[in-house]
Amino acid sequence: MKKRVSIKDIAKQLNISITTVSFVINGKAREKNISESLTKKVLELVAELNYQPNTLATSLRTGKTKIIGFLVDDISEPFFSGIARRIDEIASNLGYKILFSSTRNDTEKAIELLQIFKDRHVDGYIMALPEGLEEEVKKLIQTDAPVVLFDRYVQDVKTDYVIIDNLSSTYEATEHLIKNNYKKIGFVTIDTLQQQMVDRLAGYESAVKKYNLPAFVKKIKYVNSAASIEEMIKFFKAEKQLDAVVFAANYICLDGLRTFRKLGIQIHKDIAVVSFDDFEILEFCEPPVTAIAQPLEAIAENVMKILLNKLKKAGKPVENTQVSLPTILNVRGSSAKK
């Protein structure tokens, strides 16, 4: 087996100190006044010998693994994948690796994944907090592990988080429909205590109450898409008077659109539609669907800014940071005036 190249080998071949090689490899040549010619020689030999740093030795020496754990319900969803992509870009530029994981709404799996992160000694945690994991996360925070939540938060879990203003977002979307002469507006969500979904429902209810309109709420006990569609078929058959609907998340909207196809319901002609979360397919519907767009890049950038600050000040007391970002209502043909 070919011997692994070490910093010592490079130093010996160039007849310089191990420290000098280390400074060059770690990008500190200019800071340590190492000449450009010597820096060039070191980097050329590093490339020639295909030197790879020993990450285990580095982590033992520094106490840092340069790994961040990322835990969400389903990373294939457009919302989560969009945020993950930007977080990965920022992390990569700073020498961090991300362990991406999906819980699939399985509490036991979420606990297992959290343990894997601990076993890998990740430097920090980024999570869209799954239901049932609150106590585990509280224990994690008590160990002073850097934890940043996004998308949702739990009021009695005291940590950093980045969310959007869910209540105002659905209030604005519902009011938009009302001002376009829709009076019987439904709201389809999931049966959950997740704070972001509770806030979205509250925004809708606040809007219809302000304008003295009836509320038509469907809470789906979400298991999978097929079961969701079955529940929606019953709902829309029973509530034929609806002239508009707000879907509380992108996957709920997709199931709603599939339901409409099964029932022969036409967007706008039969019922106006607004989706919470904007995603590409909505622009290709006929007519295109109005959507509440979350600022994915801003969410990712704020999450990383907070986490990096916590990592930089590890071991020192840092006040929790809570960020609430606005959304944009992308108005399209599905919610045009009656």
C-alpha angles and dihedrals in degrees: 000000000000113000115248112249113242135195087251090060092052092047092049093049092051093038093234134118124281088234092059092052090048092052092051095047091049093051096252099116096111093042090053094044095245111163121252092237093055091043089053092050092051094048092046092052091045089056094043094051092039091232114197119191117240099244093190092054090045093051092048090051098045101028087233129108096187087227126126124196117225117193126181139148097257122353091197091070111104093237095053096038091051092053092042091053094055094043089052091051093052093043094048092052088055096046097258127133123211126219103210117201139171123208096196086216089292111137094198091051090048091054090048092050091049089053090050089054090051092048089052089051093231113196094227146357131234114189145171088210111242119219112264095028097089097103092046091052092047089055090048092052090050089062088059091246110159106253126175120183125200138183091020140026139190115229096223094046103089108207143104119293144170117210139154126244096265097172095052091044096059091038090057093045093050092046089051089058092046092052088051088060100261112142106169104056122172127205120208117195140142128271100253145122093223104136097229091055092045089052093048091053090047091054092053093046092048092053097049090045092052091054094041093243128145120258120231108189127177116190111194120207090224116216103140141333096270093053090044092054091050090054091048093050089057092046097050092044090052095044101047091150092071113117096180141019137196116208112210098216140014096256090049089051091051090052088047092054090050089050091053090052091052092048096041092242114158121217112249094352091069102012136004116234137207124178127204102226122029120236135169100260091062091068090057096053118103104269100014114252124249110236143184104237119209117213096244097176093047091049092050094045093049092047091052094043091054094043094048090050090053091048091049091052096040112160093019124099111261124183115239116257121214118187125189116189129196123241132218124236106220102204116209139161097285091076100036117140118286 
